[in-house]
Amino acid sequence: QNVKSQSLKYIDFLVPGLVGFSVLTSPMFALVNISSQYKRDKIFKQLSLTPLTKSEWLVSKILFYIVLTIISFFLMTLVGVFAFGAHISLTPWIIPFLVVGPLLFVSLGMLVGTGSKSVESSAVVGNLVTFPMMFLSGTFFPVSTMPAYLQSFAHILPLFYVIDGLNNVMTFGNYGAALTDLGVLIVLSAIIFGLAVRFFKWREDSPTRRRGSY
């Protein structure tokens, strides 16, 4: 790993960072926007009249963004390898990060969008949540180059574990560290998904829902 690290080019580091960036931005911004608009336009209230449950609706969005993330991954990887000469490993270890990442950020976007009072406020909160992760999680430069206090802050950002995990499996071949990153992501995803389902209401004017609505 040390020999390989010494021969790395910037593009070898950048490709996993950009993959992680797409894992964050597409589902996060989309779900913040969709959920806040659906809430404003009473579309969730209309959906409550169908057999669809909250969990099923949320899972459908997660599956869509998993597929979109996988497509983005292959496009960015092909460009990185053939246009810029990136040296990265394509390993099955990548797949869990491309699955758990969208699960986490779809759920987080849903939580922000439905928890905000308006479309405008949801956009503000979404940006406040998203932009620190964009620039402090290792997307464009290693977290290790930042001051110590920013490194500590980076370790509480979910995107850090996506990008660090992808770097570990695609660039460094450090599968032990990648497993730790994946474990953290699974725990965070379970918590945020649970919160998103718990606080997501079909009907804003109804304090309770029928049993089985989850």
VOBA-1610 file (N, C-alpha, C; in pm, whole numbers, padded with zeros to 5 digits, always signed):
BEGIN
Gln+00083-00121+00000Gln+00000+00000+00000Gln+00086+00126+00000Asn+00197+00127+00073Asn+00284+00245+00078Asn+00347+00273-00057Val+00395+00164-00126Val+00455+00181-00257Val+00353+00236-00355Lys+00231+00178-00348Lys+00126+00224-00438Lys+00090+00369-00410Ser+00084+00407-00283Ser+00047+00543-00246Ser+00146+00643-00301Gln+00276+00606-00304Gln+00378+00698-00351Gln+00367+00723-00501Ser+00306+00627-00576Ser+00297+00641-00721Ser+00162+00693-00768Leu+00076+00732-00676Leu-00057+00778-00712Leu-00052+00915-00780Lys-00144+00932-00874Lys-00165+01062-00936Lys-00291+01125-00876Tyr-00307+01255-00897Tyr-00423+01323-00840Tyr-00554+01263-00892Ile-00556+01225-01020Ile-00678+01171-01079Ile-00718+01039-01011Asp-00620+00962-00962Asp-00651+00837-00892Asp-00728+00864-00763Phe-00700+00975-00702Phe-00770+01017-00582Phe-00902+01086-00615Leu-00902+01161-00726Leu-01018+01243-00759Leu-01138+01161-00804Val-01115+01053-00879Val-01228+00974-00930Val-01316+00921-00817Pro-01261+00855-00714Pro-01348+00813-00603Pro-01417+00931-00534Gly-01349+01045-00525Gly-01410+01162-00464Gly-01529+01212-00543Leu-01516+01213-00676Leu-01627+01258-00760Leu-01742+01158-00759Val-01711+01030-00749Val-01817+00930-00735Val-01894+00955-00606Gly-01821+00978-00497Gly-01886+01010-00371Gly-01967+01137-00379Phe-01914+01236-00451Phe-01985+01363-00471Phe-02120+01340-00537Ser-02122+01253-00640Ser-02249+01223-00709Ser-02343+01143-00621Val-02287+01057-00535Val-02370+00982-00440Val-02444+01077-00347Leu-02380+01188-00312Leu-02443+01288-00225Leu-02542+01376-00299Thr-02496+01441-00406Thr-02571+01553-00462Thr-02701+01512-00530Ser-02697+01409-00614Ser-02818+01373-00690Ser-02935+01340-00599Pro-02922+01242-00509Pro-03038+01210-00423Pro-03070+01318-00320Met-02969+01381-00265Met-02993+01478-00158Met-03072+01598-00210Phe-03022+01663-00315Phe-03090+01781-00367Phe-03228+01745-00423Ala-03236+01630-00492Ala-03363+01591-00552Ala-03470+01565-00446Leu-03434+01492-00340Leu-03535+01457-00239Leu-03573+01577-00154Val-03478+01666-00126Val-03514+01790-00056Val-03618+01866-00137Asn-03594+01877-00266Asn-03685+01952-00353Asn-03819+01880-00371Ile-03813+01751-00402Ile-03936+01675-00427Ile-04024+01671-00303Ser-03965+01636-00190Ser-04046+01618-00070Ser-04108+01749-00023Ser-04033+01859-00032Ser-04090+01987+00011Ser-04200+02033-00085Gln-04182+02010-00216Gln-04285+02048-00312Gln-04409+01960-00299Tyr-04388+01829-00281Tyr-04502+01739-00263Tyr-04581+01776-00138Lys-04509+01816-00035Lys-04576+01858+00088Lys-04657+01985+00065Arg-04598+02082-00005Arg-04668+02208-00033Arg-04790+02187-00121Asp-04776+02104-00223Asp-04883+02084-00321Asp-04983+01976-00282Lys-04971+01923-00161Lys-05064+01823-00108Lys-05060+01690-00186Ile-04949+01665-00255Ile-04939+01540-00330Ile-04926+01422-00234Phe-04857+01442-00123Phe-04849+01335-00024Phe-04988+01300+00029Lys-05071+01400+00045Lys-05207+01375+00093Lys-05284+01290-00007Gln-05262+01316-00136Gln-05326+01235-00240Gln-05271+01092-00239Leu-05140+01079-00218Leu-05080+00946-00213Leu-05132+00865-00094Ser-05174+00934+00010Ser-05226+00863+00127Ser-05355+00789+00096Leu-05421+00825-00014Leu-05545+00760-00053Leu-05520+00633-00134Thr-05395+00607-00167Thr-05359+00487-00243Thr-05310+00379-00146Pro-05295+00255-00194Pro-05242+00148-00106Pro-05094+00165-00073Leu-05027+00260-00137Leu-04883+00279-00117Leu-04853+00324+00025Thr-04753+00263+00088Thr-04711+00305+00221Thr-04595+00403+00212Lys-04567+00471+00320Lys-04456+00566+00324Lys-04323+00495+00296Ser-04304+00381+00358Ser-04179+00307+00339Ser-04162+00265+00194Glu-04270+00220+00130Glu-04262+00177-00010Glu-04226+00294-00100Trp-04286+00410-00074Trp-04255+00527-00156Trp-04108+00565-00141Leu-04060+00564-00018Leu-03921+00601+00007Leu-03825+00499-00053Val-03857+00371-00041Val-03772+00266-00098Val-03767+00278-00251Ser-03878+00315-00313Ser-03878+00331-00459Ser-03782+00441-00502Lys-03776+00549-00425Lys-03680+00656-00455Lys-03536+00609-00433Ile-03515+00533-00328Ile-03381+00480-00301Ile-03334+00391-00415Leu-03421+00302-00462Leu-03384+00211-00571Leu-03353+00289-00698Phe-03431+00393-00726Phe-03406+00475-00845Phe-03267+00538-00837Tyr-03232+00594-00723Tyr-03104+00663-00712Tyr-02987+00566-00698Ile-03012+00445-00655Ile-02907+00343-00660Ile-02871+00314-00806Val-02973+00295-00890Val-02949+00271-01033Val-02877+00390-01096Leu-02925+00510-01066Leu-02862+00631-01120Leu-02718+00645-01074Thr-02691+00611-00949Thr-02555+00618-00895Thr-02463+00518-00965Ile-02511+00398-00990Ile-02430+00297-01058Ile-02397+00342-01200Ile-02495+00400-01270Ile-02469+00451-01405Ile-02365+00564-01399Ser-02381+00656-01305Ser-02285+00766-01290Ser-02146+00713-01258Phe-02140+00610-01174Phe-02011+00551-01138Phe-01938+00501-01262Phe-02007+00425-01346Phe-01941+00370-01464Phe-01901+00479-01561Leu-01983+00581-01578Leu-01948+00690-01669Leu-01824+00765-01619Met-01821+00799-01491Met-01707+00872-01436Met-01581+00787-01436Thr-01596+00660-01409Thr-01480+00571-01409Thr-01423+00556-01549Leu-01510+00539-01648Leu-01463+00527-01786Leu-01389+00653-01830Val-01445+00769-01799Val-01378+00895-01835Val-01245+00906-01762Gly-01245+00874-01633Gly-01121+00884-01555Gly-01012+00794-01607Val-01048+00672-01645Val-00948+00574-01690Val-00901+00604-01831Phe-00995+00623-01924Phe-00957+00632-02065Phe-00921+00774-02108Ala-00975+00875-02043Ala-00942+01012-02082Ala-00826+01070-02001Phe-00814+01026-01874Phe-00712+01087-01788Phe-00612+00986-01731Gly-00626+00860-01769Gly-00527+00761-01727Gly-00530+00725-01580Ala-00647+00731-01518Ala-00657+00695-01377Ala-00630+00546-01357His-00562+00513-01248His-00535+00374-01212His-00619+00340-01089Ile-00730+00275-01113Ile-00820+00239-01005Ile-00862+00093-01019Ser-00899+00034-00909Ser-00939-00107-00907Ser-01091-00117-00910Leu-01142-00201-00999Leu-01284-00230-01003Leu-01307-00361-00929Thr-01363-00351-00812Thr-01379-00465-00723Thr-01523-00470-00673Pro-01574-00589-00643Pro-01711-00599-00588Pro-01729-00519-00459Trp-01620-00484-00391Trp-01629-00405-00268Trp-01690-00267-00295Ile-01688-00223-00419Ile-01745-00091-00452Ile-01897-00093-00436Ile-01959-00206-00469Ile-02105-00215-00476Ile-02174-00173-00346Pro-02131-00221-00229Pro-02201-00180-00107Pro-02205-00028-00086Phe-02098+00040-00125Phe-02096+00186-00109Phe-02192+00255-00206Leu-02211+00195-00325Leu-02304+00252-00422Leu-02449+00222-00387Val-02469+00132-00293Val-02604+00099-00246Val-02637+00174-00117Val-02547+00168-00021Val-02572+00230+00109Val-02569+00382+00099Gly-02483+00436+00013Gly-02475+00582-00003Gly-02607+00645-00042Pro-02670+00600-00153Pro-02801+00655-00189Pro-02907+00633-00082Leu-02903+00518-00016Leu-02998+00493+00093Leu-02987+00602+00199Leu-02864+00636+00235Leu-02842+00736+00339Leu-02889+00874+00294Phe-02849+00915+00173Phe-02874+01054+00133Phe-03016+01076+00080Val-03080+00972+00027Val-03223+00984-00003Val-03301+01005+00127Ser-03268+00927+00227Ser-03336+00938+00357Ser-03310+01074+00421Leu-03184+01121+00412Leu-03151+01251+00470Leu-03223+01364+00396Gly-03226+01356+00264Gly-03297+01456+00185Gly-03446+01458+00217Met-03501+01340+00236Met-03643+01329+00272Met-03668+01391+00408Leu-03578+01365+00501Leu-03592+01418+00637Leu-03587+01570+00636Val-03494+01627+00559Val-03481+01773+00551Val-03602+01834+00481Gly-03643+01774+00368Gly-03753+01830+00290Gly-03886+01830+00362Thr-03918+01718+00425Thr-04048+01709+00493Thr-04047+01782+00628Gly-03929+01801+00684Gly-03920+01869+00813Gly-03917+02019+00803Ser-03902+02072+00681Ser-03895+02217+00662Ser-04035+02275+00642Lys-04050+02402+00676Lys-04181+02468+00669Lys-04221+02506+00528Ser-04122+02526+00440Ser-04154+02569+00304Ser-04047+02518+00209Val-04076+02530+00078Val-03978+02489-00024Val-03851+02573-00011Glu-03869+02703+00015Glu-03753+02793+00026Glu-03666+02757+00146Ser-03728+02733+00259Ser-03649+02700+00379Ser-03584+02564+00365Ser-03648+02471+00295Ser-03587+02339+00275Ser-03462+02350+00189Ala-03465+02441+00090Ala-03346+02461+00006Ala-03231+02518+00088Val-03262+02611+00177Val-03158+02669+00263Val-03098+02564+00355Val-03185+02488+00421Val-03136+02384+00513Val-03059+02278+00436Gly-03110+02240+00318Gly-03040+02142+00237Gly-02900+02186+00200Asn-02886+02313+00164Asn-02753+02366+00131Asn-02662+02369+00254Leu-02717+02406+00369Leu-02638+02410+00492Leu-02588+02271+00530Val-02667+02170+00502Val-02627+02033+00532Val-02528+01981+00428Thr-02552+02015+00302Thr-02478+01954+00192Thr-02342+02017+00166Phe-02332+02149+00166Phe-02208+02213+00124Phe-02088+02182+00213Pro-02102+02175+00345Pro-01986+02132+00424Pro-01937+01993+00386Met-02031+01903+00354Met-01990+01769+00314Met-01918+01770+00180Met-01962+01857+00090Met-01898+01864-00042Met-01749+01895-00032Phe-01715+01989+00054Phe-01579+02042+00053Phe-01491+01992+00168Leu-01550+01928+00268Leu-01471+01886+00384Leu-01467+01735+00404Ser-01516+01660+00304Ser-01521+01514+00317Ser-01416+01443+00234Gly-01329+01519+00168Gly-01225+01456+00088Gly-01260+01442-00058Thr-01355+01521-00106Thr-01394+01511-00247Thr-01282+01555-00340Phe-01223+01669-00314Phe-01126+01728-00405Phe-00982+01724-00353Phe-00965+01700-00224Phe-00831+01691-00167Phe-00839+01604-00042Pro-00728+01540-00004Pro-00731+01449+00111Pro-00764+01523+00240Val-00846+01459+00321Val-00880+01514+00452Val-00754+01532+00537Ser-00655+01448+00516Ser-00531+01454+00595Ser-00453+01582+00574Thr-00483+01657+00466Thr-00413+01783+00441Thr-00479+01901+00513Met-00594+01879+00574Met-00666+01987+00642Met-00615+02004+00784Pro-00640+02120+00846Pro-00606+02138+00988Pro-00674+02033+01075Ala-00615+02009+01191Ala-00663+01901+01278Ala-00810+01918+01316Tyr-00852+02042+01343Tyr-00991+02062+01385Tyr-01088+02032+01272Leu-01048+02060+01146Leu-01133+02028+01033Leu-01134+01878+01005Gln-01021+01812+01031Gln-01019+01666+01017Gln-01117+01602+01115Ser-01120+01653+01237Ser-01214+01601+01337Ser-01358+01625+01293Phe-01383+01744+01237Phe-01518+01775+01189Phe-01556+01684+01073Ala-01460+01657+00984Ala-01488+01572+00867Ala-01536+01434+00909His-01486+01385+01022His-01521+01250+01065His-01663+01239+01118Ile-01735+01349+01131Ile-01876+01340+01168Ile-01966+01357+01047Leu-01908+01375+00928Leu-01985+01394+00806Leu-02006+01259+00737Pro-02129+01222+00704Pro-02153+01092+00640Pro-02077+01074+00509Leu-02065+01181+00430Leu-01997+01168+00301Leu-01852+01127+00316Phe-01789+01165+00428Phe-01650+01126+00450Phe-01635+00975+00441Tyr-01728+00901+00497Tyr-01717+00755+00501Tyr-01745+00693+00365Val-01827+00760+00283Val-01847+00713+00145Val-01718+00729+00065Ile-01661+00850+00069Ile-01542+00878-00011Ile-01421+00802+00042Asp-01404+00798+00174Asp-01292+00724+00231Asp-01302+00576+00196Gly-01423+00522+00203Gly-01442+00382+00168Gly-01412+00355+00022Leu-01459+00443-00067Leu-01431+00426-00209Leu-01282+00439-00239Asn-01215+00533-00174Asn-01070+00544-00191Asn-00999+00417-00144Asn-01045+00364-00032Asn-00981+00244+00022Asn-00995+00124-00070Val-01110+00110-00137Val-01129-00008-00223Val-01083+00016-00366Met-01095+00139-00416Met-01060+00166-00556Met-00914+00204-00575Thr-00855+00268-00476Thr-00722+00325-00492Thr-00616+00255-00408Phe-00645+00233-00281Phe-00543+00181-00189Phe-00551+00031-00164Gly-00665-00030-00192Gly-00680-00173-00164Gly-00679-00204-00016Asn-00723-00110+00065Asn-00724-00128+00210Asn-00866-00170+00252Tyr-00892-00300+00244Tyr-01028-00349+00264Tyr-01069-00350+00411Gly-00974-00359+00500Gly-01007-00352+00642Gly-01063-00217+00680Ala-00996-00111+00634Ala-01045+00025+00660Ala-01178+00049+00589Ala-01192-00008+00469Ala-01318+00007+00395Ala-01433-00058+00469Leu-01407-00171+00533Leu-01511-00239+00609Leu-01558-00153+00727Thr-01464-00083+00790Thr-01501+00009+00898Thr-01588+00122+00845Asp-01547+00180+00732Asp-01628+00287+00670Asp-01768+00237+00639Leu-01777+00116+00584Leu-01906+00061+00547Leu-01993+00037+00670Gly-01933-00010+00777Gly-02008-00032+00901Gly-02068+00097+00954Val-01989+00204+00952Val-02039+00335+00997Val-02156+00380+00909Leu-02142+00362+00778Leu-02248+00403+00686Leu-02376+00324+00707Ile-02363+00196+00733Ile-02482+00113+00755Ile-02557+00160+00880Val-02483+00187+00986Val-02546+00235+01110Val-02614+00370+01087Leu-02543+00463+01022Leu-02601+00595+00995Leu-02724+00584+00905Ser-02716+00498+00804Ser-02828+00481+00711Ser-02951+00427+00782Ala-02931+00329+00869Ala-03043+00271+00943Ala-03110+00376+01031Ile-03028+00458+01097Ile-03083+00561+01185Ile-03160+00666+01106Ile-03099+00717+00998Ile-03161+00825+00922Ile-03283+00775+00846Phe-03277+00652+00792Phe-03395+00596+00726Phe-03510+00582+00824Gly-03479+00533+00944Gly-03582+00518+01046Gly-03644+00652+01084Leu-03560+00755+01098Leu-03611+00888+01130Leu-03696+00945+01016Ala-03650+00922+00893Ala-03725+00973+00777Ala-03865+00912+00771Val-03873+00781+00792Val-04004+00714+00790Val-04088+00759+00909Arg-04024+00775+01023Arg-04097+00811+01146Arg-04160+00950+01135Phe-04087+01046+01083Phe-04136+01184+01083Phe-04202+01226+00951Phe-04199+01138+00853Phe-04262+01165+00724Phe-04411+01134+00735Lys-04495+01236+00714Lys-04640+01218+00724Lys-04703+01234+00586Trp-04791+01142+00551Trp-04871+01161+00430Trp-04959+01285+00445Arg-05027+01293+00559Arg-05124+01401+00582Arg-05074+01491+00694Glu-05052+01617+00665Glu-05008+01711+00767Glu-05118+01742+00869Asp-05244+01724+00827Asp-05355+01758+00916Asp-05403+01639+00997Ser-05330+01528+00988Ser-05373+01409+01061Ser-05263+01364+01154Pro-05283+01371+01285Pro-05178+01334+01378Pro-05147+01186+01381Thr-05240+01105+01333Thr-05219+00961+01335Thr-05251+00903+01199Arg-05198+00787+01175Arg-05226+00714+01051Arg-05275+00577+01089Arg-05341+00515+00992Arg-05387+00381+01018Arg-05269+00288+01041Arg-05289+00182+01112Arg-05183+00086+01138Arg-05139+00025+01006Gly-05007+00001+00996Gly-04952-00054+00873Gly-04912+00050+00772Ser-04923+00178+00807Ser-04890+00284+00712Ser-04742+00298+00688Tyr-04660+00232+00769Tyr-04516+00239+00750Tyr-04469+00138+00646
//
